[in-house]
Amino acid sequence: MAISLQEAFAGKKTEIRIPGYIACDLCDSTGSADKSGPSTCSTCDGHGKVRSTSGFFSIERPCPTCGGEGSSIKSPCLKCSGS
């Protein structure tokens, strides 16, 4: 938001909106339908990365199962969709 020096000096008042999150009452903000929350990814053991080795070369990439998050919600909340 930009205001001029004159507006600041005059004490201009304006309404601003600040985005925020609203807690989900169905899952208690766990994101999970059974309120258990996210579970550690079994593919990457919670690291979010997997490593594949071919000879001398080793490549590390995001885990395909959890998308690099390290955890996932098995049954997302019906109201907030796990967000």
N, C-alpha and C positions, 0 to 999 in steps of 0.2 A: 504494500500500500504506500502510495506516495502522497505527501502533502507539501504545500509550499511553506516558505518561512513565515509568511503573513498569517496563514491558517494556524500554524503551530503557535505563533505569538498570541493570536486571538483565542487560543484554547478550543479549537474546533473539536466537536464531538461527532463521532460517526459510529455506526454499527458494523461490527465485523463478525464473520462466522468462522469458527474454528472446528474443523471436523474431528470427530471422536468416535469411540466405540461404545456401543450399548451392550451391556452384559446380557447374555442369553439366559432366560429363566428356565428353559426346558432342559438344557444340559449343564447348567451351572457354569457356563463359559469354559467347559472342558473341550467342546467341539465334538464329543463322542455321544452317541445315542445312549450308551449304557453308563455314561459319566465316568468312564475309566481314563479318558484322555488319550493322548498319542502313545503308541508303543514303539520301542526301539526296533529299527529295521533289522531283520535277520540276515539280509544279504550283505550289508556293509557294517554290521555291528554298531550302528549309530554314528559312523564316521562321515557318511554322506558321499563317500568316494569308493570306487573299486579300482583295483590295479590288475592289469593283465600284462603278463610277461611273455615275450617271444625272443628266445635267445638272450642276447645281451641287452635288449631293449625292454623297458618297462614303461607302460603308459597308465597314467592315472586319469580317470574320468568320473563324472558324476554318476552316482548309483542309479541304474535304470528303474529300480523298484520304488525308491522313495523320492526320486528326482533331486537328490543331493541334500535333502533335508535331514536325513539321519533318523527320522521317525515318520510314522504315518498313522492315520486314524482309520481303523478297520471298518467301523460302522459310523459314518458321519451323522451328526444330529440332523433331524428332519427340518428343524426350523432355521438354523444358521448355516447348515451345510458344512460344518466343521471349521468355519472361519472364526 
